[in-house]
Amino acid sequence: MIKEVNHVCGKLNETLGISVPLPNPGRKTLKTASMCNFVAGAGLVAASVVFSSKWCAVLGGISIVSSIVLRQESGGGKDE
């Protein structure tokens, strides 16, 4: 998905006549970001239980879903 987004942004850059370098993170970077998102999400879900905060639970859930998406993007969860 990152490659597709970078491709579309590259075409937009060409159309607008600007040059903005886009990052292309490697597999290790994506896995590290995935782990960080998972830890933060788990912490927020745990905090939501302790403090009875619905917002912490929602943000924690979103962070965990983001972690799963990043892990899939890195190739860690599927055969390529």
PyMOL commands that set and color helices and strands:
alter all, ss='L'
color gray80, all
select helices_A, chain A and resi 2-16+27-51+54-73
alter helices_A, ss='H'
color red, helices_A
deselect
rebuild
show_as cartoon
